Amino acid sequence: MPENRVLSRPRYGVDAPPVPAVLGAAGVACSLAAVRWRRGRIATAIAGAALLANAGVYLHTTVRGKLRVWERELDRAGLKGDERLLDLGCGRGAVLIAAAGRLPAGRAVGVDLWTKDQSGNGPAATLANAAAAGVADRVEVRTADMTALPFADGSFDVVTSALAIHNIPSPEARHRAVDEAMRVLRPGGQLLVADIGAMARTYAAHIGRGTLRPLGPEYWYGGPWFGVTLLHAVK
């Protein structure tokens, strides 16, 4: 995206775009096969409908559902408006910018390595989205590894992360990322991590604190088998 392009509204892209593309293509293929085949027609049609439904649920989550959920969860966090907030794996800024809108006297900092896990990922896209949302003056982005954050202990009042930590390859490194999140939190600060349920449970077990809450159908990546859970912990 050209850096001088002005967006009329933020555009957050699609999470792991090959996934819904493959689900949709497979669903269409099965549906077409069901029209042509005689044997196994019903089973093939059902498979096609299920795959297309999964693709639809996935796209709803990544385009709209997760945004609604994070608006709700940030409201629940009870921000006063002057906090310093860090978003780990900020991507194109969906959570970062929603938080910044609640921090008129605060600061929202996003870090990422800008991988292809999200379409159009990059710091320029994030800053363009912040400008489109009218919060560019309180948003900062950095290229940084969440397992070795370039911030001092107790630098932030809130740390958030949405579907980012599970992308780290090893359990040990994922635990380092959670440890880093806790390190940069001030005493009394809040950790809000949304991730695949099984992963969120391991983070909670590792730090030995926090509550876990499934975030519901609006945060299903295809279906309940790939639902997202929120870990909320206070340091």
KALIN-V504236 format. One record per residue. N is the residue number from 1. RES is the residue in one small letter. BURIAL is # if it has 9 or more other ideal C-beta (glycine too) atoms within 8 Angstrom, else .. Layout:
# KALIN-V504236
n:N res:RES burial:BURIAL
n:N res:RES burial:BURIAL
This chain:
# KALIN-V504236
n:1 res:m burial:.
n:2 res:p burial:.
n:3 res:e burial:.
n:4 res:n burial:.
n:5 res:r burial:.
n:6 res:v burial:.
n:7 res:l burial:#
n:8 res:s burial:.
n:9 res:r burial:.
n:10 res:p burial:#
n:11 res:r burial:#
n:12 res:y burial:#
n:13 res:g burial:#
n:14 res:v burial:#
n:15 res:d burial:#
n:16 res:a burial:.
n:17 res:p burial:#
n:18 res:p burial:.
n:19 res:v burial:#
n:20 res:p burial:#
n:21 res:a burial:.
n:22 res:v burial:.
n:23 res:l burial:#
n:24 res:g burial:#
n:25 res:a burial:.
n:26 res:a burial:#
n:27 res:g burial:#
n:28 res:v burial:#
n:29 res:a burial:#
n:30 res:c burial:#
n:31 res:s burial:#
n:32 res:l burial:#
n:33 res:a burial:#
n:34 res:a burial:#
n:35 res:v burial:.
n:36 res:r burial:.
n:37 res:w burial:#
n:38 res:r burial:.
n:39 res:r burial:.
n:40 res:g burial:.
n:41 res:r burial:#
n:42 res:i burial:.
n:43 res:a burial:.
n:44 res:t burial:#
n:45 res:a burial:#
n:46 res:i burial:.
n:47 res:a burial:#
n:48 res:g burial:#
n:49 res:a burial:#
n:50 res:a burial:#
n:51 res:l burial:#
n:52 res:l burial:#
n:53 res:a burial:#
n:54 res:n burial:#
n:55 res:a burial:#
n:56 res:g burial:.
n:57 res:v burial:#
n:58 res:y burial:#
n:59 res:l burial:#
n:60 res:h burial:#
n:61 res:t burial:#
n:62 res:t burial:#
n:63 res:v burial:#
n:64 res:r burial:.
n:65 res:g burial:#
n:66 res:k burial:#
n:67 res:l burial:#
n:68 res:r burial:#
n:69 res:v burial:#
n:70 res:w burial:#
n:71 res:e burial:#
n:72 res:r burial:.
n:73 res:e burial:#
n:74 res:l burial:#
n:75 res:d burial:.
n:76 res:r burial:.
n:77 res:a burial:#
n:78 res:g burial:.
n:79 res:l burial:#
n:80 res:k burial:.
n:81 res:g burial:#
n:82 res:d burial:.
n:83 res:e burial:#
n:84 res:r burial:#
n:85 res:l burial:#
n:86 res:l burial:#
n:87 res:d burial:#
n:88 res:l burial:#
n:89 res:g burial:#
n:90 res:c burial:#
n:91 res:g burial:#
n:92 res:r burial:#
n:93 res:g burial:#
n:94 res:a burial:#
n:95 res:v burial:#
n:96 res:l burial:#
n:97 res:i burial:#
n:98 res:a burial:#
n:99 res:a burial:#
n:100 res:a burial:#
n:101 res:g burial:.
n:102 res:r burial:#
n:103 res:l burial:#
n:104 res:p burial:.
n:105 res:a burial:.
n:106 res:g burial:#
n:107 res:r burial:.
n:108 res:a burial:#
n:109 res:v burial:#
n:110 res:g burial:#
n:111 res:v burial:#
n:112 res:d burial:#
n:113 res:l burial:.
n:114 res:w burial:.
n:115 res:t burial:.
n:116 res:k burial:.
n:117 res:d burial:.
n:118 res:q burial:#
n:119 res:s burial:.
n:120 res:g burial:#
n:121 res:n burial:#
n:122 res:g burial:.
n:123 res:p burial:#
n:124 res:a burial:.
n:125 res:a burial:#
n:126 res:t burial:#
n:127 res:l burial:#
n:128 res:a burial:#
n:129 res:n burial:#
n:130 res:a burial:#
n:131 res:a burial:#
n:132 res:a burial:#
n:133 res:a burial:#
n:134 res:g burial:.
n:135 res:v burial:#
n:136 res:a burial:.
n:137 res:d burial:.
n:138 res:r burial:#
n:139 res:v burial:#
n:140 res:e burial:.
n:141 res:v burial:#
n:142 res:r burial:.
n:143 res:t burial:.
n:144 res:a burial:#
n:145 res:d burial:.
n:146 res:m burial:#
n:147 res:t burial:#
n:148 res:a burial:.
n:149 res:l burial:#
n:150 res:p burial:.
n:151 res:f burial:.
n:152 res:a burial:.
n:153 res:d burial:.
n:154 res:g burial:#
n:155 res:s burial:#
n:156 res:f burial:#
n:157 res:d burial:#
n:158 res:v burial:#
n:159 res:v burial:#
n:160 res:t burial:#
n:161 res:s burial:#
n:162 res:a burial:#
n:163 res:l burial:#
n:164 res:a burial:#
n:165 res:i burial:#
n:166 res:h burial:#
n:167 res:n burial:.
n:168 res:i burial:#
n:169 res:p burial:.
n:170 res:s burial:.
n:171 res:p burial:.
n:172 res:e burial:.
n:173 res:a burial:#
n:174 res:r burial:#
n:175 res:h burial:#
n:176 res:r burial:#
n:177 res:a burial:#
n:178 res:v burial:#
n:179 res:d burial:#
n:180 res:e burial:#
n:181 res:a burial:#
n:182 res:m burial:#
n:183 res:r burial:.
n:184 res:v burial:#
n:185 res:l burial:#
n:186 res:r burial:#
n:187 res:p burial:.
n:188 res:g burial:.
n:189 res:g burial:#
n:190 res:q burial:#
n:191 res:l burial:#
n:192 res:l burial:#
n:193 res:v burial:#
n:194 res:a burial:#
n:195 res:d burial:#
n:196 res:i burial:#
n:197 res:g burial:#
n:198 res:a burial:.
n:199 res:m burial:#
n:200 res:a burial:#
n:201 res:r burial:#
n:202 res:t burial:#
n:203 res:y burial:#
n:204 res:a burial:#
n:205 res:a burial:.
n:206 res:h burial:#
n:207 res:i burial:#
n:208 res:g burial:.
n:209 res:r burial:.
n:210 res:g burial:#
n:211 res:t burial:.
n:212 res:l burial:#
n:213 res:r burial:.
n:214 res:p burial:#
n:215 res:l burial:#
n:216 res:g burial:.
n:217 res:p burial:.
n:218 res:e burial:#
n:219 res:y burial:#
n:220 res:w burial:#
n:221 res:y burial:#
n:222 res:g burial:#
n:223 res:g burial:#
n:224 res:p burial:.
n:225 res:w burial:.
n:226 res:f burial:.
n:227 res:g burial:#
n:228 res:v burial:#
n:229 res:t burial:#
n:230 res:l burial:#
n:231 res:l burial:#
n:232 res:h burial:#
n:233 res:a burial:#
n:234 res:v burial:#
n:235 res:k burial:#
